[in-house]
Amino acid sequence: MQRLMVQRFMAIESAEVEVTNMLILIGEQASGKSTLAKLIYFFKSLREEYVTLLVDSDNSDLDIQKAFWAVIGRKFYRIFGSIQKLAKFDIRFYFSEQKYIQLQQGEFDDGRKKLVIRLEPNDWFQNLLYREGPRLLQALQSVQTRRYDFENVTYRRVLRDITSFAYQSFDDSAQTLVFHPAGRNATVAFNDFFEQAFSQFLAVSGEKSRG
C-alpha cells in the first residue's frame, strides 16, 4: 500500500494518508487538502520524469543521480514555490512498505535552505541511479541514431525495457488518476465524473463482498 507522510509542511502539521485507487480529501478550507493532493501528484509523477530523463538524454555518461535530483528540485519548486521561508519539514512517500523517497529541508553553509532528497532502501537507490538505470541508458544510446525511427524493433524494445524498469522500480504498474477539483461545488460541476466513479467503486466492492 502506498502512503504519504507529512510533518510541518505549509498548512499541515502532521498527516498520514494511504494512497488508494480512489482517494477523497475532505476538510476545512486552508487545512492542507490541496497540498496533500499536490504532493501525491508530485511523487507519483516522478516515475514518468525518470523515464523522460533517460529517453531525452543524449549523453551516455549522464550522472543520473545529479540529473534526477535536479528534476525533482525544479518540479518541487514549480508546484510549491520557494522553501526559504518554510519551517523545517519532513515528507515521505512510500511506494511500498520498505521503498520510499524522503524530502527534508537542509541548509547550505551560508544559511540558505536546500531540498535534501533521500531514497531508501540503498539497493533501490543504487539500482535506479548507478546500476540498471545507467545500463539502460547505455543501451538506448547504442541505438540513438534510430530514436526517430519508431518502427525500429530494437529501439522500441529498449524503450519498453526502460518503461518496464521504471514501473517496477516505483511499484506502480497502472496509470493512476489524481483528480483535484477546485471550488466548493465540485460535486455539481463534475457530477457525471462522481456518479461514474462511485458506481465503479460500489460495483467492485459488491463483487468482493460476494466473493
C-alpha positions, 0 to 999 in steps of 0.5 A: 500500500502506498502512503504519504507522510507529512510533518510541518509542511505549509498548512499541515502539521502532521498527516498520514494518508494511504494512497488508494485507487480512489482517494477523497480529501475532505476538510476545512478550507486552508487545512492542507487538502490541496497540498496533500493532493499536490504532493501525491501528484508530485511523487507519483509523477516522478516515475514518468520524469525518470523515464523522460530523463533517460529517453531525452538524454543524449549523453551516455555518461549522464550522472543520473543521480545529479540529473534526477535530483535536479528534476525533482528540485525544479518540479518541487519548486514549480508546484510549491514555490520557494522553501526559504521561508518554510519551517523545517519539514519532513515528507515521505512517500512510500511506494511500498512498505520498505521503498520510499523517497524522503524530502527534508529541508537542509541548509547550505553553509551560508544559511540558505535552505536546500531540498535534501532528497533521500531514497531508501532502501540503498539497493533501490537507490543504487539500482535506479541511479548507478546500476540498471538505470545507467545500463539502460541508458547505455543501451538506448544510446547504442541505438540513438541514431534510430530514436526517430525511427519508431518502427525500429524493433530494437529501439522500441524494445529498449524503450519498453525495457526502460518503461518496464524498469521504471514501473517496477522500480516505483511499484506502480504498474497502472496509470493512476488518476489524481483528480483535484477539483477546485471550488466548493461545488465540485460535486455539481460541476463534475457530477457525471465524473462522481456518479461514474466513479462511485458506481465503479467503486460500489460495483467492485466492492459488491463483487468482493463482498460476494466473493 
